[in-house]
């Protein structure tokens, strides 16, 4: 609608979507949330629907978990039920790994950006856009949901191309995912008001 964006704030927003998924799948942080596979499953199902990537979820999610993943995506299953049905292996008394939840085909393809899904995801990487309005992003190296380097990349890249209106804020050494969100909310209104 050609409405100019006055300013933007993000909280733990992965500006490098490919890096976010690849790193979390192949070299996960020791503090990565055990619910991370839900993000991947929801992303696959959403891309399948929005972008017409028919069969993406079925060829990526292990068949025994596909129905539950679709139900969770459609809000037909609670997170608690999804956790006990899919994420937690009762017989082994542990959380399932990504290797157990996703097909080998998906895991192999996740090392590059050559398939339609990964190419599309790469095209959505936000850090490559030239931002034309003030931007603040909040992150933490203690965030269990989104690794700071996949958030902070937007600040580093934008500064390299001469953008002086972008700022990154490390919320602190003990800030988890929820704390990053809360800190961004606390700071949003005063900053937005100062720009009027």
N, C-alpha and C positions, 0 to 999 in steps of 0.2 A: 504493500500500500504506500510505499515511498515515505514512510514515517521515519525520520532520522532517529537513531538510537542516541540518547543523551549520555548514558553511561551504563556499564555492565559490571556486575559482581558475580563471581562463581565461587562455590564451596566444594573443594575436592572434585572439581570437574576435570576429568581426563581429557586434555586437549590432544593427546596422542592416543587415539583409540586402538590402533594396531599395537603400539607398544604396551598399552595397558593390558590387552588380552594376551599378547605373546609372552610378556614377562611373567604375568600371573599364572599362565599355564605351564611354562617351561622352567622358570627360575623364580618360584613364588617366594615372597618375603616370609620369614618365619612367623610374622604376626598376621599374615593374610587370613581374613575371616573364612571359616569353613563354609560359609554360605556363598562364596565367590562363584561356584559353578552355576548358581541360580542366575547370576548376571549373564553368564555366557548363554545359558539355555534360553532365557527371555530375549536376548539379543538375536539369537538364531531364529526363533519363532517370529519375532517382530519383523526382521528383514525378509523372511519368507513371505509374510503377509504384505508388508508395505511395498516391497520392491519386486514381487513376483518371482522370487527365487524358489520355485516349487521344488519340494523334496529336500531342501536344505536341512531342516530339523531332523528328518528321518535318516539322512546319511551322516549326520553329525552326532546325534545323541544315541546312546546305546538303546536298542529296541525295548528292553524291559523297563526303561525309565521314560520313554517318550510320551506315553499317555498321561502320566502324572505331570510331566513338564508342561504339556498343553493345558491340562486342568488348572495347574497353578497359574500359568500365564493368563488364563481367562477368569481368574478369581473364583474358580469352582473348587479350589482346595486351599486350605489354610497353610501358612508357612509351617506350623507345627506338624501337620499331617505330611507335608512335603518332606520335611526334615526326617521324620521317622520312616517314611516310605522310600525315599530316594537317597538322601545325603548320608544317613547313618546306617552302617552295616551292623545290625543287631548281633548276628552270629559271631562277628569278629570284635564287637565292642569298640568300634572306631568309626571315624568319619571316612567316607569313601574318597579316594583320590580322583583327580581329573582323568587319569588313565582308565579308571573303572567306569566313569560316567559317560565318556565320549568315545566315539569310534576311532580306530587307528587311522582311518582316512582323514578325519577331521584333525587329529593331532599332527599328522604328517603335513597337511595343507597349512596348518597354523604357523609353520616356520617360514612361510613366504607370503607374498601378496599377489599371487598369480591366478587365483581362482576368482570367480565373480564376487563372492562374498567379501573376500579379503581386499580385492581391488576397490569395491564400493566403500568398505570401511576406511580404507586408506584415503579415499577421496573426501571423506568427511572429517579428516584431521583438522581441527580448528586452529592449530597454531600457525598454519601456513597462510591464513588469510591476512590481508592487511587490515588491521583494526583501525577504524576511523573515529572512534570515540574513546573517552577514558575507560579504562578497564582495570579492575582489581580482582586478583584471584587469591584465595585462601587455601592453604594446604598444611600438612603436618607430616613429618617423617615417622610419626607414630601411628598414622592412619592405617587401620586394618582393612579398609575397603579399597582405597585408591592410593597407589604409590605416589609419593610427592614428585618424583622425577617425571611422571606422566602428566602432571598438572603444571609444574614449574617450567616445562619446556616452552610453553607459550610466552612466558615472560622473557626467557633467554632468546628465543627466536625473534620476537618483536623488537627487542632492544638491538639485536644485531642488524636489523633492517632499518633502524633509525626511529622507531616508535618511542616517543618519550612520555606517552600518556598511559603506559601500562605499569602496574605495580604488583608485586607478589608479596604475600605475607605468610610467613611461617608462624603458625598459631602457637607453637611451643612443643617442648620435648615430651610432654605427657598428654597431648591433645589427640584423642581418638577421632574417628569419623564424625561422631555426633558433635564433639566439641568444635571441630572445624566449622560445621554447619552453624552452630550457635554463635560462634565468633563472627562469622560473616553477616549473620542477621543483625547482631548488635551494632555492627559498623555500617551497615547498608544505609539506613535512613539518615543518620547525620551526614554521611558523605553525599548522598543524593540531594539532601536539602542544601548543602553548601554549594552545589552546582547550579542552583536556581538563579 
